[in-house]
Amino acid sequence: MKIDGRFWLTKEGQSFLGAGRIELLERIDQTGSINAAAKEMKMSYKAAWERINGMNTLADQPLIERLTGGKGGGGTKLTPYARELIATFHRFNELHRQFIDRFSEAGDDPERLARILSRTFLTTSARNQLPSVLKEIYTIGLHSTLTLALQGEDTLRSTITAKSVENMGLTLGCDTYAIIKSSDINIVSAQPSSDTDDNVLTGTVETLEISGDNIEIALRLSGGTLLIALEKQGALQNLQVGMTAYAVISPLHIIIGL
């Protein structure tokens, strides 16, 4: 059994924005044409226009602008307001997905779900706060290496002090958070050597956002977890949206939260 859920934004009791409508707006932005966007989504122009008109009716500002004449022969483009709505939707949708993931951790065990929901939400400056389950504890001397299971089949190793394991009451099977600063994740395009002691996780580059000398990289792991990394532009290594890439993380840089 799997807990799942769809995310919609409503306004005045009516459906306003959903994944399909956002995709339509994004395709209009890419093609500059409602007709072309409709064809890509295998829907009629009439159906596409009805969706746009429905959104426009509920929106505080127009979502599209019609272009006439000129070198390109006219077309359609999104307004700045529409682009803001798209960004807002994606952010809310990601938070909704994280919420659903917390439910999914419980599987078909309602008591475990109750424990998950009773956990205090963390508030830290770290961009990555990943729900996980403690699968293994290996202690040598003053340090313990923990193996954490993320969503899907992805795993992480974290090295903390043995005293921290004792003080936190960590036991196999307990629910934890793997907390990682975005600056402690290195995203590379070439698969690292297999003899590295670092965690190496495979994923797909979802977004690249450049600001000044920095670049924020969102990497969606094969199991579904989203990692956010912050690097200098010089470390970009020809990364592109949609390509396979690898997250390299030292076990020493992963903090454990409960």
N, C-alpha and C positions, 0 to 999 in steps of 0.2 A: 504494500500500500504506500502511496506517495501523496503527500500534501502539496497542493499546487494552487495557484490563483492568478487571475488576470488583473491587470491594473488599468483603471480608467479614471479620467478626471471628468466630473460632471459640473454643470452650472445651471442654476435655476431649475434643478430637478431633471435636466436633460443631459444625455451623453455629449461630452464636448470633445475630449481628446483621448484617443486610444492608440495602440501600436500601429494599426492599419492607417489611420488618418495621419499620424506622424510620418509614416513611410511615404504616403502620397505627397505630403508637403515637401519632404526631402527630395523626392524624385522630380517634382516640379522645379525645385531649386537647382537640381543637377542638369535637367534637360531644357529649362526655360519654356516649357510647354505643358499645358494640362493634358492635351491629347497624347503627347509622347509618354507622359507619366502614366496615363491610364493604360496605354498599350503595354508598357513594361509590367504593370500590375495585373494585366489580363482582365481589365474591366472596361466597360463602355465609357465614352466621354460623358454621357448623361449621368451615369452613376458617380463618376469622379466629381462632376460639377455639383451634384446634389450634396456630396459630402463637404465640399468646400463651402457651399452656400450655407449649409447647416452650421459649420464652424464660424463663418463670418457673422451669422445672425447672433450668435452667443458671445462672440469676442468683443472686447472693449474697443479694439481698433481693427481696421481691415488687415487681412492676412496676405493678400496678393495685390499686385499692381499689374495692369494690362499695359503693354508697350505696343505702340502702333508705328508703322513706317520705319524709317531709318535703314541702315545698312543691313541689319539682320532681318528685316521684314516683319518686325513685331514679335510678340511673345508674351510670356508671363513671368514675373519674378516675385519672390517673397519680400514682404516688408520687414524692416528691422524688428518690429513687434513679433512677427511670426517666428523669426529666428530665436528670439528670446523665449517664446513659448516652447519651441522644440528643445532648447537647452534645459528649461525648467522641467519638462516632461521626462527627459532622460534621467535627470538627477532624482526626481521622485520615483521613477521606475526602478532605478538601481537600489534605492532605499527599500522599496517594496520587495524587491527580490531578496535582499538581505534578511528582511523580516520573515519571508516565506522559508528561506534557508534555515532559519532558527527552528521553525516548525518541523521542517524535514529532518532535522537532526534526531527527532524523537522516533522516527519510523512509525511503527504501529503500537508504541508504548505510551499511553496517555499519562502515566505517572511520570515518565521521563520528560514529557512535554511540560507538565506542571513545574518540574524542577527548572527546566530551561527558562520558562516564562518568569519564574521567581528570581532569576539571576539579576543582579544590578547591572544596568547598561553602563559600559565604561565611557568615561569622558577623558580623553587624552589628546595630545597634539599629534600622535602618530596617525598617519593616514590609513594604515592597514591594521585592522582589528578583526582577525579571522577566526570564526567559530571552529573549534577543533575538538577531537577526542584523544585523550592520552592512551596510546597503545603500548608503549614500552618505556621502561626506566632502566638505564644502565649506569651504574655508579662505580667510579674508580677514585679512591681518595676523597678529596674535597669537592669533586665535581660530578654532576650527573648529566647524562645526555638523554633527552626525552624524545621519543618518536611520536609525532602528532599526526593524526589522520584528518585531512581537510575534506571538503565536499568531493564526491567522486572517489577516485583512487589516488589522489595527490597526497603526499606526505611531506612533513618537514621535520628536521632535527634541530633541537634547541639545547644549548649547553648552559646550565645554571649551577649554582652551588648545591651540594647535597643538603646543606642546612636549609636552603629555600624550599626544597622538596618536602622536608620534614615540617617546616613551619607552616607551609601552605596546605599540608595534609593531602598532597597529591597521591592519587592511587590509580591503578589501571582502570580505564573505562570512564574516568571522570571527565566532565565537560570543561573545556578550557578555552582561552583565547590566545592565539599567537599574535603578538603585537610587534609590528615592524615599522620603523621610520621609512618614509619613501626614499630618503637619501641613502639608506643602507641596502637598497636593492639595485643591483646592476643588471641592466637588460642588454643582451648581446645577440647578434644575428647568427653567429657560428656556434655550434654545439660545443661546450667546454669539454676538456679531457675528462675521462671517466675516473681518473685517479685523484680528482680534487676532493678535499674534505668539506667543501661548501655544499649547500643545498643547490640543486639544479632542477628547475621546474620548467616544463615545456608549455607554451601557450601561443596565442594568436594576438598580435598587436591590434587593439581595438580603437584607440585614439592616440594622437600625438598633438600636444598643445605647446606651442613655443611662446615664451614670454621673456624678453630680454636675452640674457645669456643662458637661460635654463630651458629645459624641455621636460614636460610631464608626459609620461608614457603609461597608458593603461593596457595591461596584459591580461587577457582572459585565459586562465588555465584550462587544460583539457577537461578537468572535473567540474568546471563552472565558476571557480573562485576568481575574483577580480583583484589583481595586484596593481598598486599605483607606485611608480618609481619616479624620482626626480633626479635628473642628471644635467650636466653641462652639455651645451650643443655639440661641443667637440667630441663627445662620446656617443654621438648618434649612430655611427656605424651603418649608415644607409638603411636604417629601419624605415619601413613603410606600413601603413595601415593594411591589415589583412594578411601580412606575412607571418610565418612561424618564427618565434624568437624564444630566448631562454632567460629566465630570471635566476641570477646567481646571488645567494644569500648566505652569509656566514652564520653558523649555529650560535655564535656569540652575540649576534645582533637581534636575536629573537627573544623578546620578553614574554613571560607567561602571565596571563591574567585569569581570574576566576569570576 
